[in-house]
Amino acid sequence: MIASQYKIILPSDYDMEIINSRVKNNGHKTDGFYGLKFKLYLTIKKGENNNLQNSYCPLYIWKDIEGLNKFFFNGFYDNIISSFGWQQVSIGIPLFDNISNKIYDNKYLFEITRDIEPQESLNNFKAKIKESLPLIGDSEYIVIYNPDKWKYTVFYFIDDLNKVKSEKGIIYNILHISS
């Protein structure tokens, strides 16, 4: 598997209803997309959940690189370029998850990012990450790491924001999930 995400920063006075309508009218087009495990259509709205900006931040989890390459190089990503301009795309490798079909019942995705500090060995590091994850109720999650930046990110699927009141991170609104 491989993960990709671009975070499109929008003006502070941007009408986020434009993005909501875009997803409502077009989100289904990635349902069943070749090689896609799932795509989360995510937004951040300035002033909600301590967010300082408006953003559109789709997160993709691909079964393999073929679907990702098809998306980028067969014209599908051109819709993003023509609508929002050239975007930097973060790439990561899913390490583990506990995801089931219940993710579709959630309204929010909560993101926390941690550093992977230099150390003598990464042997058993996956188990160390698992042990150190904040417990957020019975939330499902996926852990994605990036060895280019030596960071890992945990994305929790949340149905109730009260579950993350004591944690620091980014709260996204989930508009649609394609799979």
Contact map, one row per residue, 1 for C-alpha under 8 A:
11100000000000000000000000000000000000000000000000000000000011111000000000000000000000000000110000000000000000000000000000000000000000000000000000000000000000000000000000000000000
11110000000000000000000000000000000000000000000000000000000011111000000000000000000000000011110000000000000000000000000000000000000000000000000000000000000000000000000000000000000
11111000000000000000000000000000000000000000000000000000001111000000000000000000000000000011110000000000000000000000000000000000000000000000000100000000000000000000000000000000000
01111100000000000000000000000000000000000000000000000000001110000000000000000000000000001111000000000000000000000000000000000000000000000000000000000000000000000000000000000000000
00111110000000000000000000000000000000000000000000000000111100000000000000000000000000001110000000000000000000000000000000000000000000000000000000000000000000000000000000000000000
00011111000000000000000000000000000000000000000000000000111000000000000000000000000000111100000000000000000000000000000000000000000000000000000000000000000000000000000000000000000
00001111100000000000000000000000000000000000000000000011110000000000000000000000000000111000000000000000000000000000000000000000000000000000000000000000000000000000000000000000000
00000111110000000000000000000000000000000000000000000011100000000000000000000000000100100000000000000000000000000000000000000000000000000000000000000000000000000000000000000000000
00000011111000000000000000000000000000000000000000001111000000000000000000000000000000000000000000000000000000000000000000000000000000000000000000000000000000000000000000000000000
00000001111101000000000000000000000000000000000000001111000000000000000000000000000000000000000000000000000000000000000000000000000000000000000000000000000000000000000000000000000
00000000111111000000000000000000000000000000000000001100000000000000000000000000000000000000000000000000000000000000000000000000000000000000000000000000000000000000000000000000000
00000000011111000000000000000000000000000000010000001100000000000000000000000000000000000000000000000000000000000000000000000000000000000000000000000000000000000000000000000000000
00000000001111100000000000000000000000000000000000000000000000000000000000000000000000000000000000000000000000000000000000000000000000000000000000000000000000000000000000000000000
00000000011111110000000000000000000000000000000000000100000000000000000000000000000000000000000000000000000000000000000000000000000000000000000000000000000000000000000000000000000
00000000000011111110000000000000000000000000000000000000000000000000000000000000000000000000000000000000000000000000000000000000000000000000000000000000000000000000000000000000000
00000000000001111111000000000000000000000000100000000100000000000000000000000000000000000000000000000000000000000000000000000000000000000000000000000000000000000000000000000000000
00000000000000111111100000000000000000000000000000000000000000000000000000000000000000000000000000000000000000000000000000000000000000000000000000000000000000000000000000000000000
00000000000000111111110000000000000000000000000000000000000000000000000000000000000000000000000000000000000000000000000000000000000000000000000000000000000000000000000000000000000
00000000000000111111111000000000000000000000000000000001000000000000000000000000000000000000000000000000000000000000000000000000000000000000000000000000000000000000000000000000000
00000000000000011111111100000000000000000000000000000000000000000000000000000000000000000000000000000000000000000000000000000000000000000000000000000000000000000000000000000010000
00000000000000001111111110000000000000000000000000000000000000000000000000000000000000000000000000000000000000000000000000000000000000000000000000000000000000000000000000000000000
00000000000000000111111111100000000000000000000000000000000000000000000000000000000000000000000000000000000000000000000000000000000000000000000000000000000000000000000000000000000
00000000000000000011111111100000000000001000000000000000000000000000000000000000000000000000000000000000000000000000000000000000000000000000000000000000000000000000000000000011000
00000000000000000001111111110000000000000000000000000000000000000000000000000000000000000000000000000000000000000000000000000000000000000000000000000000000000000000000000000011000
00000000000000000000111111110000000000000000000000000000000000000000000000000000000000000000000000000000000000000000000000000000000000000000000000000000000000000000000000000000000
00000000000000000000011111111000000000000000000000000000000000000000000000000000000000000000000000000000000000000000000000000000000000000000000000000000000000000000000000000000000
00000000000000000000011111111110000000001000000000000000000000000000000000000000000000000000000000000000000000000000000000000000000000000000000000000000000000000000000000000001110
00000000000000000000000111111110000000000000000000000000000000000000000000000000000000000000000000000000000000000000000000000000000000000000000000000000000000000000000000000000010
00000000000000000000000001111110100000000000000000000000000000000000000000000000000000000000000000000000000000000000000000000000000000000000000000000000000000000000000000000000000
00000000000000000000000000111111100000100000000000000000000000000000000000000000000000000000000000000000000000000000000000000000000000000000000000000000000000000000000000000000011
00000000000000000000000000111111100000000000000000000000000000000000000000000000000000000000000000000000000000000000000000000000000000000000000000000000000000000000000000000000011
00000000000000000000000000000111110100000000000000000000000000000000000000000000000000000000000000000000000000000000000000000000000000000000000000000000000000000000000000000000011
00000000000000000000000000001111111100000000000000000000000000000010000000000000000000000000000000000000000000000000000000000000000000000000000000000000000000000000000000000000001
00000000000000000000000000000001111100000000000000000000000000000010000000000000000000000000000000000000000000000000000000000000000000000000000000000000000000000000000000000000000
00000000000000000000000000000000111110000000000000000000000001111111000000000000000000000000000000000000000000000000000000000000000000000000000000000000000000000000000000000000000
00000000000000000000000000000001111111100000000000000000000111100011000000000000000000000000000000000000000000000000000000000000000000000000000000000000000000000000000000000000001
00000000000000000000000000000000001111100000000000000000000111100000000000000000000000000000000000000000000000000000000000000000000000000000000000000000000000000000000000000000001
00000000000000000000000000000000000111110000000000000000000111000000000000000000000000000000000000000000000000000000000000000000000000000000000000000000000000000000000000000000111
00000000000000000000000000000100000111111000000000000000011110000000000000000000000000000000000000000000000000000000000000000000000000000000000000000000000000000000000000000000111
00000000000000000000000000000000000001111100000000000000011100000000000000000000000000000000000000000000000000000000000000000000000000000000000000000000000000000000000000000111110
00000000000000000000001000100000000000111110000000000001111000000000000000000000000000000000000000000000000000000000000000000000000000000000000000000000000000000000000000000111100
00000000000000000000000000000000000000011111000000000001111000000000000000000000000000000000000000000000000000000000000000000000000000000000000000000000000000000000000000011111000
00000000000000000000000000000000000000001111100000000111110000000000000000000000000000000000000000000000000000000000000000000000000000000000000000000000000000000000000000011110000
00000000000000000000000000000000000000000111110100101111100000000000000000000000000000000000000000000000000000000000000000000000000000000000000000000000000000000000000000111000000
00000000000000010000000000000000000000000011111100111110000000000000000000000000000000000000000000000000000000000000000000000000000000000000000000000000000000000000000000000000000
00000000000100000000000000000000000000000001111101111100000000000000000000000000000000000000000000000000000000000000000000000000000000000000000000000000000000000000000000000000000
00000000000000000000000000000000000000000000111111111000000000000000000000000000000000000000000000000000000000000000000000000000000000000000000000000000000000000000000000000000000
00000000000000000000000000000000000000000001111111100000000000000000000000000000000000000000000000000000000000000000000000000000000000000000000000000000000000000000000000000000000
00000000000000000000000000000000000000000000001111100000000000000000000000000000000000000000000000000000000000000000000000000000000000000000000000000000000000000000000000100000000
00000000000000000000000000000000000000000000011111110000000000000000000000000000000000000000000000000000000000000000000000000000000000000000000000000000000000000000000000000000000
00000000000000000000000000000000000000000001111111111100000000000000000000000000000000000000000000000000000000000000000000000000000000000000000000000000000000000000000001100000000
00000000000000000000000000000000000000000000111001111100000000000000000000000000000000000000000000000000000000000000000000000000000000000000000000000000000000000000000000000000000
00000000111100000000000000000000000000000001111000111110000000000000000000000000000000000000000000000000000000000000000000000000000000000000000000000000000000000000000000000000000
00000000111101010000000000000000000000000011110000111111000000000000000000000000000000000000000000000000000000000000000000000000000000000000000000000000000000000000000000000000000
00000011110000000000000000000000000000000011100000001111100000000000000000000000000000000000000000000000000000000000000000000000000000000000000000000000000000000000000000000000000
00000011110000000010000000000000000000001111000000000111110000000000000000000000000000000000000000000000000000000000000000000000000000000000000000000000000000000000000000000000000
00001111000000000000000000000000000000001111000000000011111000000000000000000000000000000000000000000000000000000000000000000000000000000000000000000000000000000000000000000000000
00001110000000000000000000000000000000111110000000000001111100000000000000000000000000000000000000000000000000000000000000000000000000000000000000000000000000000000000000000000000
00111100000000000000000000000000000000111100000000000000111110000000000000000000000000000000000000000000000000000000000000000000000000000000000000000000000000000000000000000000000
00111000000000000000000000000000000111110000000000000000011111000000000000000000000000000000000000000000000000000000000000000000000000000000000000000000000000000000000000000000000
11110000000000000000000000000000000111100000000000000000001111100000000000000000000000000000000000000000000000000000000000000000000000000000000000000000000000000000000000000000000
11100000000000000000000000000000001111000000000000000000000111111011000000000000000000000000000000000000000000000000000000000000000000000000000000000000000000000000000000000000000
11000000000000000000000000000000001110000000000000000000000011111010000000000000000000000000000000000000000000000000000000000000000000000000000000000000000000000000000000000000000
11000000000000000000000000000000001000000000000000000000000001111111000000000000000000000000000000000000000000000000000000000000000000000000000000000000000000000000000000000000000
11000000000000000000000000000000001000000000000000000000000001111111100000000000000000000000000000000000000000000000000000000000000000000000000000000000000000000000000000000000000
00000000000000000000000000000000001000000000000000000000000000011111110000000000000000000000000000000000000000000000000000000000000000000000000000000000000000000000000000000000000
00000000000000000000000000000000111100000000000000000000000001111111111000000000000000000000000000000000000000000000000000000000000000000000000000000000000000000000000000000000000
00000000000000000000000000000000001100000000000000000000000001011111111100000000000000000000000000000000000000000000000000000000000000000000000000000000000000000000000000000000000
00000000000000000000000000000000000000000000000000000000000000001111111111000000000000000000000000000000000000000000000000000000000000000000000000000000000000000000000000000000000
00000000000000000000000000000000000000000000000000000000000000000111111111010000000000000000000000000000000000000000000000000000000000000000000000000000000000000000000000000000000
00000000000000000000000000000000000000000000000000000000000000000011111111111000000000000000000000000000000000000000000000000000000000000000000000000000000000000000000000000000000
00000000000000000000000000000000000000000000000000000000000000000001111111111100000000000000000000000000000000000000000000000000000000000000000000000000000000000000000000000000000
00000000000000000000000000000000000000000000000000000000000000000000111111111000000000000000000000000000000000000000000000000000000000000000000000000000000000000000000000000000000
00000000000000000000000000000000000000000000000000000000000000000000111111111000000000000000000000000000000000000000000000000000000000000000000000000000000000000000000000000000000
00000000000000000000000000000000000000000000000000000000000000000000001111111110000000000000000000000000000000000000000000000000000000000000000000000000000000000000000000000000000
00000000000000000000000000000000000000000000000000000000000000000000011111111110000000000000000000000000000000000000000000000000000000000000000000000000000000000000000000000000000
00000000000000000000000000000000000000000000000000000000000000000000001111111111100000000000000000000000000000000000000000000000000000000000000000000000000000000000000000000000000
00000000000000000000000000000000000000000000000000000000000000000000000100111111110000000000000000000000000000000000000000000000000000000000000000000000000000000000000000000000000
00000000000000000000000000000000000000000000000000000000000000000000000000111111111000000000000000000000000000000000000000000000000000000000000000000000000000000000000000000000000
00000000000000000000000000000000000000000000000000000000000000000000000000001111111111000000000000000000000000000000000000000000000000000000000000000000000000000000000000000000000
00000000000000000000000000000000000000000000000000000000000000000000000000001111111111100000000000000000000000000000000000000000000000000000000000000000000000000000000000000000000
00000000000000000000000000000000000000000000000000000000000000000000000000000111111110000000000000000000000000000000000000000000000000000000000000000000000000000000000000000000000
00000000000000000000000000000000000000000000000000000000000000000000000000000011111110000000000000000000000000000000000000000000000000000000000000000000000000000000000000000000000
00000001000000000000000000000000000000000000000000000000000000000000000000000001111111100000000000000000000000000000000000000000000000000000000000000000000000000000000000000000000
00000000000000000000000000000000000000000000000000000000000000000000000000000001111111100000000000000000000000000000000000000000000000000000000000000000000000000000000000000000000
00000000000000000000000000000000000000000000000000000000000000000000000000000001100111110000000000000000000000000000000000000000000000000000000000000000000000000000000000000000000
00000111000000000000000000000000000000000000000000000000000000000000000000000000100111111000000000000000000000000000000000000000000000000000000000000000000000000000000000000000000
00000110000000000000000000000000000000000000000000000000000000000000000000000000000001111100000000000000000000000000000000000000000000000000000000000000000000000000000000000000000
00011110000000000000000000000000000000000000000000000000000000000000000000000000000000111110000000000000000000000000000000000000000000000000000000000000000000000000000000000000000
00011100000000000000000000000000000000000000000000000000000000000000000000000000000000011111000000000000000000000000000000000000000000000000000000000000000000000000000000000000000
01111000000000000000000000000000000000000000000000000000000000000000000000000000000000001111100000000000000000000000000000000000000000000000000001000000000000000000000000000000000
01110000000000000000000000000000000000000000000000000000000000000000000000000000000000000111110000000000000000000000000000000000000000000000000111000000000000000000000000000000000
11100000000000000000000000000000000000000000000000000000000000000000000000000000000000000011111000000000000000000000000000000000000000000000000111000000000000000000000000000000000
11100000000000000000000000000000000000000000000000000000000000000000000000000000000000000001111110000000000000000000000000000000000000000000011110000000000000000000000000000000000
00000000000000000000000000000000000000000000000000000000000000000000000000000000000000000000111110000000000000000000000000000100000000000000011110000000000000000000000000000000000
00000000000000000000000000000000000000000000000000000000000000000000000000000000000000000000011111000000000000000000000000000000000000000000011100000000000000000000000000000000000
00000000000000000000000000000000000000000000000000000000000000000000000000000000000000000000011111100000000000000000000000000000000000000001111000000000000000000000000000000000000
00000000000000000000000000000000000000000000000000000000000000000000000000000000000000000000000111110000000000000000000000000000000000000001110000000000000000000000000000000000000
00000000000000000000000000000000000000000000000000000000000000000000000000000000000000000000000011111110000000000000000000000000000000000001110000000000000000000000000000000000000
00000000000000000000000000000000000000000000000000000000000000000000000000000000000000000000000001111110000000000000000000000000000000000001000000000000000000000000000000000000000
00000000000000000000000000000000000000000000000000000000000000000000000000000000000000000000000000111111000000000000000000000000000000000000000000000000000000000000000000000000000
00000000000000000000000000000000000000000000000000000000000000000000000000000000000000000000000000111111110000000000000000000000000000000000000000000000000000000000000000000000000
00000000000000000000000000000000000000000000000000000000000000000000000000000000000000000000000000111111110000000000000000000000000000000001000000000000000010000000000000000000000
00000000000000000000000000000000000000000000000000000000000000000000000000000000000000000000000000001111110000000000000000000000000000000000000000000000000000000000000000000000100
00000000000000000000000000000000000000000000000000000000000000000000000000000000000000000000000000000111111000000000000000000000000000000000000000000000000000100000000000000000000
00000000000000000000000000000000000000000000000000000000000000000000000000000000000000000000000000000111111110000000000000000000000000000000000000000000000011100000000000000100000
00000000000000000000000000000000000000000000000000000000000000000000000000000000000000000000000000000000111110000000000000000000000000000000000000000000000011100000000000001110000
00000000000000000000000000000000000000000000000000000000000000000000000000000000000000000000000000000000011111000000000000000000000000000000000000000000000011111000000000111100000
00000000000000000000000000000000000000000000000000000000000000000000000000000000000000000000000000000000011111100000000000000000000000000000000000000000001111000000000000111100000
00000000000000000000000000000000000000000000000000000000000000000000000000000000000000000000000000000000000111110000000000000000000000000000000000000000011111000001000011110000000
00000000000000000000000000000000000000000000000000000000000000000000000000000000000000000000000000000000000011111000000000000000000000000000000000000000111100000000000011100000000
00000000000000000000000000000000000000000000000000000000000000000000000000000000000000000000000000000000000001111100000000000000000000000000000000000000111000000000000111000000000
00000000000000000000000000000000000000000000000000000000000000000000000000000000000000000000000000000000000000111110000000000000000000000000000000000011110000000000000010000000000
00000000000000000000000000000000000000000000000000000000000000000000000000000000000000000000000000000000000000011111000000000000000000000000000000000011100000000000000000000000000
00000000000000000000000000000000000000000000000000000000000000000000000000000000000000000000000000000000000000001111100000000000000000000000000000000111000000000000000000000000000
00000000000000000000000000000000000000000000000000000000000000000000000000000000000000000000000000000000000000000111110000000000000000000000000000000111000000000000000000000000000
00000000000000000000000000000000000000000000000000000000000000000000000000000000000000000000000000000000000000000011111000000000000000000000000000000100000000000000000000000000000
00000000000000000000000000000000000000000000000000000000000000000000000000000000000000000000000000000000000000000001111100000000000000000000000000000000000000000000000000000000000
00000000000000000000000000000000000000000000000000000000000000000000000000000000000000000000000000000000000000000000111111000000000000000000000000000000000000000000000000000000000
00000000000000000000000000000000000000000000000000000000000000000000000000000000000000000000000000000000000000000000011111000000000000000000000000000000000000000000000000000000000
00000000000000000000000000000000000000000000000000000000000000000000000000000000000000000000000000000000000000000000001111100000000000000000000000000000000000000000000000000000000
00000000000000000000000000000000000000000000000000000000000000000000000000000000000000000000000000000000000000000000001111111000000000000000000000000000000000000000000000000000000
00000000000000000000000000000000000000000000000000000000000000000000000000000000000000000000000000000000000000000000000011111100000000000000000000000000000000000000000000000000000
00000000000000000000000000000000000000000000000000000000000000000000000000000000000000000000000000000000000000000000000001111111000000000000000000000000000000000000000000000000000
00000000000000000000000000000000000000000000000000000000000000000000000000000000000000000000000000000000000000000000000001111111100000000000000000000000000000000000000000000000000
00000000000000000000000000000000000000000000000000000000000000000000000000000000000000000000001000000000000000000000000000111111110000000000000000000000000000000000000000000000000
00000000000000000000000000000000000000000000000000000000000000000000000000000000000000000000000000000000000000000000000000011111111000000000000000000000000000000000000000000000000
00000000000000000000000000000000000000000000000000000000000000000000000000000000000000000000000000000000000000000000000000011111111100000000000000000000000000000000000000000000000
00000000000000000000000000000000000000000000000000000000000000000000000000000000000000000000000000000000000000000000000000001111111110000000000000000000000000000000000000000000000
00000000000000000000000000000000000000000000000000000000000000000000000000000000000000000000000000000000000000000000000000000111111110000000000000000000000000000000000000000000000
00000000000000000000000000000000000000000000000000000000000000000000000000000000000000000000000000000000000000000000000000000011111110000000000000000000000000000000000000000000000
00000000000000000000000000000000000000000000000000000000000000000000000000000000000000000000000000000000000000000000000000000001111111000000000000000000000000000000000000000000000
00000000000000000000000000000000000000000000000000000000000000000000000000000000000000000000000000000000000000000000000000000000111111100000000000000000000000000000000000000000000
00000000000000000000000000000000000000000000000000000000000000000000000000000000000000000000000000000000000000000000000000000000000111110000000000000000000000000000000000000000000
00000000000000000000000000000000000000000000000000000000000000000000000000000000000000000000000000000000000000000000000000000000000011111100000000000000000000000000000000000000000
00000000000000000000000000000000000000000000000000000000000000000000000000000000000000000000000000000000000000000000000000000000000001111110000000000000000100000011000000000000000
00000000000000000000000000000000000000000000000000000000000000000000000000000000000000000000000000000000000000000000000000000000000000111110000000000000000000000010000000000000000
00000000000000000000000000000000000000000000000000000000000000000000000000000000000000000000000000000000000000000000000000000000000000111111000000000000000000000000000000000000000
00000000000000000000000000000000000000000000000000000000000000000000000000000000000000000000000000000000000000000000000000000000000000011111100000000000000111000000000000000000000
00000000000000000000000000000000000000000000000000000000000000000000000000000000000000000000000011110010000000000000000000000000000000000111110000000000000111000000000000000000000
00000000000000000000000000000000000000000000000000000000000000000000000000000000000000000000000011100000000000000000000000000000000000000011111000000000011110000000000000000000000
00000000000000000000000000000000000000000000000000000000000000000000000000000000000000000000011111100000000000000000000000000000000000000001111100000000011100000000000000000000000
00000000000000000000000000000000000000000000000000000000000000000000000000000000000000000000011110000000000000000000000000000000000000000000111110000001111000000000000000000000000
00100000000000000000000000000000000000000000000000000000000000000000000000000000000000000001111100000000000000000000000000000000000000000000011111000001110000000000000000000000000
00000000000000000000000000000000000000000000000000000000000000000000000000000000000000000001111000000000000000000000000000000000000000000000001111100111100000000000000000000000000
00000000000000000000000000000000000000000000000000000000000000000000000000000000000000000011100000000000000000000000000000000000000000000000000111111111000000000000000000000000000
00000000000000000000000000000000000000000000000000000000000000000000000000000000000000000000000000000000000000000000000000000000000000000000000011111110000000000000000000000000000
00000000000000000000000000000000000000000000000000000000000000000000000000000000000000000000000000000000000000000000000000000000000000000000000001111100000000000000000000000000000
00000000000000000000000000000000000000000000000000000000000000000000000000000000000000000000000000000000000000000000000000000000000000000000000001111110000000000000000000000000000
00000000000000000000000000000000000000000000000000000000000000000000000000000000000000000000000000000000000000000011100000000000000000000000000011111111000000000000000000000000000
00000000000000000000000000000000000000000000000000000000000000000000000000000000000000000000000000000000000000001111000000000000000000000000000011101111100000000000000000000000000
00000000000000000000000000000000000000000000000000000000000000000000000000000000000000000000000000000000000000001111000000000000000000000000001111000111110000000000000000000000000
00000000000000000000000000000000000000000000000000000000000000000000000000000000000000000000000000000000000000111100000000000000000000000000001110000011111000000000000000000000000
00000000000000000000000000000000000000000000000000000000000000000000000000000000000000000000000000000000000001111000000000000000000000000000111100000001111100000000000000000000000
00000000000000000000000000000000000000000000000000000000000000000000000000000000000000000000000000000000000011110000000000000000000000000000111000000000111110000000000000000000000
00000000000000000000000000000000000000000000000000000000000000000000000000000000000000000000000000000000000011100000000000000000000000010011110000000000011111000000000000000000000
00000000000000000000000000000000000000000000000000000000000000000000000000000000000000000000000000000010011111000000000000000000000000000011100000000000001111100000000000000000000
00000000000000000000000000000000000000000000000000000000000000000000000000000000000000000000000000000000011111000000000000000000000000000011000000000000000111111010000000000000000
00000000000000000000000000000000000000000000000000000000000000000000000000000000000000000000000000000000111100000000000000000000000000000000000000000000000011111000000000000000000
00000000000000000000000000000000000000000000000000000000000000000000000000000000000000000000000000000000000100000000000000000000000000000000000000000000000001111110000000000000000
00000000000000000000000000000000000000000000000000000000000000000000000000000000000000000000000000000000000100000000000000000000000000000000000000000000000001111111100000000000000
00000000000000000000000000000000000000000000000000000000000000000000000000000000000000000000000000000000000000000000000000000000000000000000000000000000000000011111100000000000000
00000000000000000000000000000000000000000000000000000000000000000000000000000000000000000000000000000000000000000000000000000000000000011000000000000000000001011111110000000000000
00000000000000000000000000000000000000000000000000000000000000000000000000000000000000000000000000000000000001000000000000000000000000010000000000000000000000001111111100000000000
00000000000000000000000000000000000000000000000000000000000000000000000000000000000000000000000000000000000000000000000000000000000000000000000000000000000000001111111100000000000
00000000000000000000000000000000000000000000000000000000000000000000000000000000000000000000000000000000000000000000000000000000000000000000000000000000000000000011111100000000000
00000000000000000000000000000000000000000000000000000000000000000000000000000000000000000000000000000000000000000000000000000000000000000000000000000000000000000001111110000000000
00000000000000000000000000000000000000000000000000000000000000000000000000000000000000000000000000000000000000010000000000000000000000000000000000000000000000000001111111000000000
00000000000000000000000000000000000000000000000000000000000000000000000000000000000000000000000000000000000001111000000000000000000000000000000000000000000000000000001111100000000
00000000000000000000000000000000000000000000000000100000000000000000000000000000000000000000000000000000000001110000000000000000000000000000000000000000000000000000000111110000000
00000000000000000000000000000000000000000001000010100000000000000000000000000000000000000000000000000000000111100000000000000000000000000000000000000000000000000000000011111000000
00000000000000000000000000000000000000000111000000000000000000000000000000000000000000000000000000000000000111000000000000000000000000000000000000000000000000000000000001111100000
00000000000000000000000000000000000000000111000000000000000000000000000000000000000000000000000000000000001110000000000000000000000000000000000000000000000000000000000000111110000
00000000000000000000000000000000000000011110000000000000000000000000000000000000000000000000000000000000011110000000000000000000000000000000000000000000000000000000000000011111100
00000000000000000001001100000000000000011110000000000000000000000000000000000000000000000000000000000000001000000000000000000000000000000000000000000000000000000000000000001111100
00000000000000000000001100100000000000011100000000000000000000000000000000000000000000000000000000000000000000000000000000000000000000000000000000000000000000000000000000000111110
00000000000000000000000000100000000001111000000000000000000000000000000000000000000000000000000000000001000000000000000000000000000000000000000000000000000000000000000000000111111
00000000000000000000000000110111000001110000000000000000000000000000000000000000000000000000000000000000000000000000000000000000000000000000000000000000000000000000000000000001111
00000000000000000000000000000111100111100000000000000000000000000000000000000000000000000000000000000000000000000000000000000000000000000000000000000000000000000000000000000000111
